[in-house]
Amino acid sequence: MTSTFATESASSAHTLEAVEAAAGVVRARFARVPDVALVLGTGLGGLAREISVDASIDYAELPGFPVSTVESHAGRLLCGTLGGKTVMAMQGRFHRYEGYTLQQVTFPVRVLRALGASTLVVSNACGGMNPEWAPGDLMLIADHINLLGDSPLIGANDDRLGPRFPDMSEAYDADVRRLAREVASAQGLTVREGVYVAISGPNLETRAEYRMLRTLGADVVGMSTVPEALVAVHAGMRVLGISIITDSCIPETLEPVDLATIIAMAGKAEPKLTSLVRGVLERL
């Protein structure tokens, strides 16, 4: 007898046919080929206001796309122009804690790649564990640690989408990251650079867990981004990851925090993110 898990994994596996079915719907609404794909995380949907939008497509219209259930995630694919580049932006993403498989979480990245995007800019809100950094700071992701207990690449591999064993030694493109640092310097923005660790959530961590994660070498912690980066690299995309530190996760001074506070801090820091992303796109 086939298990429920096996059935679900098989039904959500990434195949070229499934990807093209969703890509075809987008092409019917927006004919241009995107230069860059954007994933907008918690509290960061306002970046969408900077896009000159020619087409807005609800996720419910796209076969294979899950439905976003998290507050501040609008659940639309925006197609248009930002920084002189043709872009497609996910206004809202998906998470493992919502009950989706990581194949479902990352399926939109496959579609964006099939539509022609060669670069993925992925943003998130995260907790800061580096004592020298503060809420509101931006961090360029230089590397990551996957503690989700899963990978979107588990299961049958469609070789037309990418190799069975992708190399992750440079998951976040060094050249694009260097460009981001140059843009930040020109704009007078302070940007950090460090390691992002992904955990499943949805709970925030205990003091002991923050100590452990910091000991492992992580600077910030969140519940997203790593699955998207894994699939993007598998598909041959360049990845730029940018985190907004929304709360301080120093065990010795830890204070309770709620989603409203996290969203408010993300919104406060978002103009810096918007300016940085626009500047990077202008110079890509």
C-alpha positions as CSV (number, residue, x, y, z in Angstrom):
1,M,0.0,0.0,0.0
2,T,1.4,3.4,-0.9
3,S,1.8,5.8,2.0
4,T,0.1,9.2,2.2
5,F,3.6,10.8,2.3
6,A,4.8,9.0,-0.8
7,T,1.6,9.9,-2.7
8,E,1.9,13.6,-1.7
9,S,5.6,13.7,-2.6
10,A,5.0,12.1,-6.0
11,S,2.0,14.5,-6.8
12,S,4.1,17.6,-5.9
13,A,7.3,16.5,-7.7
14,H,8.8,19.0,-10.1
15,T,8.5,18.0,-13.7
16,L,9.0,20.0,-16.8
17,E,5.4,19.3,-17.8
18,A,4.0,20.7,-14.6
19,V,6.2,23.7,-14.7
20,E,5.3,24.5,-18.3
21,A,1.6,24.3,-17.6
22,A,1.9,27.1,-15.1
23,A,4.4,29.1,-17.2
24,G,1.9,29.0,-20.1
25,V,-0.7,30.8,-18.1
26,V,1.7,33.5,-17.2
27,R,2.9,33.9,-20.9
28,A,-0.7,34.3,-22.0
29,R,-1.0,37.4,-19.7
30,F,2.5,38.8,-20.0
31,A,4.6,38.2,-23.1
32,R,8.0,39.7,-22.0
33,V,10.8,37.5,-20.7
34,P,11.9,38.5,-17.2
35,D,15.5,39.4,-16.4
36,V,15.0,38.9,-12.7
37,A,12.6,37.1,-10.4
38,L,11.8,38.5,-6.9
39,V,10.5,36.8,-3.8
40,L,9.1,39.2,-1.3
41,G,8.9,38.0,2.3
42,T,7.1,38.8,5.5
43,G,6.3,42.5,5.7
44,L,8.2,43.2,2.5
45,G,5.3,43.3,0.0
46,G,5.6,47.1,-0.2
47,L,8.5,46.7,-2.6
48,A,5.8,45.7,-5.1
49,R,4.6,49.4,-5.1
50,E,7.9,50.3,-6.8
51,I,7.2,48.0,-9.7
52,S,5.5,49.4,-12.8
53,V,3.0,46.5,-13.1
54,D,1.7,45.4,-16.4
55,A,0.0,42.2,-15.2
56,S,-1.0,40.9,-11.8
57,I,-1.9,37.2,-11.5
58,D,-3.4,35.7,-8.4
59,Y,-1.7,32.5,-7.4
60,A,-5.1,30.7,-7.5
61,E,-5.0,31.2,-11.3
62,L,-1.7,29.3,-11.7
63,P,-1.8,25.5,-11.7
64,G,0.5,24.0,-9.1
65,F,0.8,27.2,-7.0
66,P,-0.2,26.9,-3.4
67,V,-2.2,29.6,-1.7
68,S,-0.4,31.9,0.7
69,T,-1.9,31.8,4.2
70,V,0.4,34.2,6.1
71,E,-0.6,37.7,7.1
72,S,1.2,40.3,4.9
73,H,1.6,37.8,2.0
74,A,-0.8,39.0,-0.7
75,G,-0.6,36.0,-3.0
76,R,0.0,37.5,-6.4
77,L,2.6,37.3,-9.2
78,L,3.4,40.8,-10.4
79,C,4.9,41.2,-13.9
80,G,6.4,44.5,-15.0
81,T,9.4,46.8,-14.8
82,L,11.7,47.8,-11.9
83,G,15.1,49.5,-12.2
84,G,15.0,49.3,-16.0
85,K,14.7,45.5,-15.9
86,T,11.7,43.2,-16.7
87,V,10.8,41.5,-13.4
88,M,8.3,39.0,-12.0
89,A,7.7,39.4,-8.3
90,M,6.1,36.9,-5.9
91,Q,4.1,39.2,-3.6
92,G,4.0,36.5,-0.9
93,R,5.7,33.2,-0.5
94,F,5.0,29.8,1.1
95,H,6.5,28.0,4.1
96,R,6.8,24.5,5.4
97,Y,5.0,25.4,8.6
98,E,1.9,26.2,6.5
99,G,1.7,22.5,5.8
100,Y,3.1,22.6,2.3
101,T,5.8,20.2,1.1
102,L,9.1,21.9,0.1
103,Q,8.3,20.9,-3.5
104,Q,5.1,22.9,-3.3
105,V,7.0,25.8,-1.6
106,T,9.5,26.0,-4.4
107,F,7.4,25.2,-7.4
108,P,7.0,28.9,-8.3
109,V,10.8,29.2,-8.6
110,R,10.8,26.5,-11.2
111,V,8.1,28.5,-13.1
112,L,10.0,31.7,-12.9
113,R,13.1,30.0,-14.3
114,A,11.1,28.5,-17.1
115,L,9.8,31.9,-18.0
116,G,13.4,33.1,-18.5
117,A,14.6,34.6,-15.2
118,S,18.3,34.0,-14.8
119,T,18.6,35.8,-11.4
120,L,16.6,35.3,-8.2
121,V,16.4,38.1,-5.6
122,V,14.9,36.6,-2.5
123,S,14.1,38.6,0.7
124,N,13.0,37.8,4.1
125,A,12.4,39.0,7.6
126,C,14.6,37.3,10.2
127,G,15.8,37.3,13.8
128,G,19.2,38.7,14.5
129,M,21.7,36.6,16.6
130,N,24.8,38.6,15.9
131,P,25.3,40.9,19.0
132,E,26.9,43.6,16.8
133,W,23.8,44.1,14.6
134,A,20.5,45.6,15.4
135,P,16.8,45.4,14.3
136,G,16.3,47.3,11.0
137,D,19.7,46.3,9.6
138,L,20.0,44.7,6.2
139,M,22.1,41.6,5.7
140,L,23.3,40.1,2.5
141,I,23.2,36.3,2.8
142,A,26.7,34.9,2.1
143,D,25.8,31.3,3.0
144,H,23.1,29.3,4.7
145,I,22.5,26.4,7.1
146,N,19.5,24.1,6.3
147,L,17.8,22.9,9.5
148,L,14.4,22.4,8.0
149,G,14.9,18.6,8.1
150,D,14.0,18.4,4.5
151,S,15.0,19.4,1.0
152,P,12.9,20.3,-2.1
153,L,15.3,18.2,-4.2
154,I,14.4,14.9,-2.4
155,G,12.5,12.6,-4.7
156,A,12.7,11.9,-8.5
157,N,14.9,14.3,-10.3
158,D,13.8,15.6,-13.7
159,D,17.2,16.1,-15.4
160,R,15.7,18.6,-17.8
161,L,15.3,21.0,-14.8
162,G,18.7,20.5,-13.2
163,P,21.3,18.0,-12.1
164,R,20.7,15.2,-9.5
165,F,23.5,16.6,-7.2
166,P,23.8,20.4,-7.5
167,D,26.9,22.0,-6.0
168,M,26.1,24.5,-3.3
169,S,29.6,25.8,-2.5
170,E,28.5,29.2,-3.8
171,A,24.8,29.2,-3.3
172,Y,24.6,33.0,-3.2
173,D,26.4,34.5,-6.1
174,A,29.5,36.4,-5.1
175,D,29.5,38.8,-8.1
176,V,25.9,39.9,-7.5
177,R,26.6,40.2,-3.8
178,R,29.7,42.4,-4.5
179,L,27.5,44.5,-6.8
180,A,25.0,44.9,-3.9
181,R,27.8,46.1,-1.6
182,E,28.9,48.6,-4.1
183,V,25.3,49.9,-4.5
184,A,24.9,50.1,-0.8
185,S,28.1,52.1,-0.4
186,A,27.0,54.5,-3.2
187,Q,23.7,55.0,-1.4
188,G,25.2,55.4,2.0
189,L,23.5,52.3,3.3
190,T,25.0,50.0,5.9
191,V,24.6,46.4,4.9
192,R,25.8,43.4,6.9
193,E,26.9,40.1,5.4
194,G,26.5,36.7,7.1
195,V,24.9,33.3,7.5
196,Y,21.2,32.6,7.5
197,V,19.9,29.5,9.2
198,A,16.5,28.1,8.2
199,I,14.3,26.3,10.8
200,S,10.8,25.0,10.3
201,G,8.8,27.1,12.8
202,P,6.2,28.4,13.2
203,N,7.3,29.0,16.8
204,L,10.1,31.4,17.6
205,E,13.2,29.8,19.2
206,T,14.1,29.2,22.9
207,R,17.1,30.9,24.5
208,A,18.9,27.5,24.3
209,E,18.1,27.2,20.6
210,Y,19.5,30.7,19.9
211,R,22.7,29.8,21.7
212,M,22.9,26.6,19.6
213,L,22.3,28.3,16.3
214,R,24.8,31.0,17.0
215,T,27.4,28.3,18.0
216,L,26.8,26.6,14.7
217,G,27.8,29.8,12.9
218,A,24.5,31.5,12.0
219,D,24.1,35.2,12.2
220,V,20.3,35.3,11.6
221,V,17.5,32.8,11.7
222,G,14.3,32.5,9.7
223,M,11.7,30.1,8.3
224,S,12.2,30.5,4.5
225,T,14.6,31.3,1.7
226,V,16.8,28.2,1.9
227,P,14.4,26.0,-0.1
228,E,14.0,28.7,-2.8
229,A,17.8,29.1,-3.0
230,L,18.3,25.3,-3.3
231,V,15.9,25.1,-6.2
232,A,17.3,28.2,-7.9
233,V,20.8,26.9,-7.8
234,H,19.6,23.5,-9.0
235,A,18.0,25.3,-12.0
236,G,21.1,27.3,-12.8
237,M,20.0,30.7,-11.5
238,R,22.2,33.3,-9.7
239,V,20.8,34.1,-6.2
240,L,20.9,37.3,-4.2
241,G,19.5,36.9,-0.7
242,I,18.7,39.9,1.5
243,S,17.4,39.7,5.0
244,I,15.8,42.4,7.2
245,I,16.7,41.9,10.8
246,T,13.4,42.5,12.6
247,D,14.1,41.5,16.2
248,S,17.0,40.8,18.5
249,C,17.6,37.2,19.4
250,I,20.4,37.5,21.9
251,P,19.6,34.9,24.7
252,E,20.9,37.1,27.6
253,T,18.6,40.0,26.7
254,L,15.8,38.1,24.9
255,E,12.3,39.7,25.1
256,P,9.0,38.4,23.8
257,V,8.1,39.4,20.3
258,D,4.9,39.0,18.1
259,L,4.1,39.1,14.4
260,A,2.8,42.7,14.5
261,T,6.2,43.9,15.8
262,I,8.1,41.9,13.2
263,I,5.9,43.3,10.4
264,A,6.2,46.8,11.7
265,M,10.0,46.6,11.8
266,A,10.1,45.1,8.3
267,G,8.0,47.9,7.1
268,K,10.2,50.5,8.7
269,A,13.4,49.0,7.1
270,E,11.7,48.3,3.7
271,P,12.7,51.6,2.1
272,K,16.3,50.6,2.5
273,L,15.7,47.3,0.9
274,T,13.7,48.9,-2.0
275,S,16.5,51.3,-2.7
276,L,19.1,48.6,-2.6
277,V,17.2,46.2,-4.9
278,R,16.4,48.9,-7.4
279,G,20.0,50.0,-7.5
280,V,21.2,46.4,-8.0
281,L,18.7,45.9,-10.8
282,E,19.8,49.1,-12.5
283,R,23.4,47.9,-12.6
284,L,22.9,44.2,-13.4
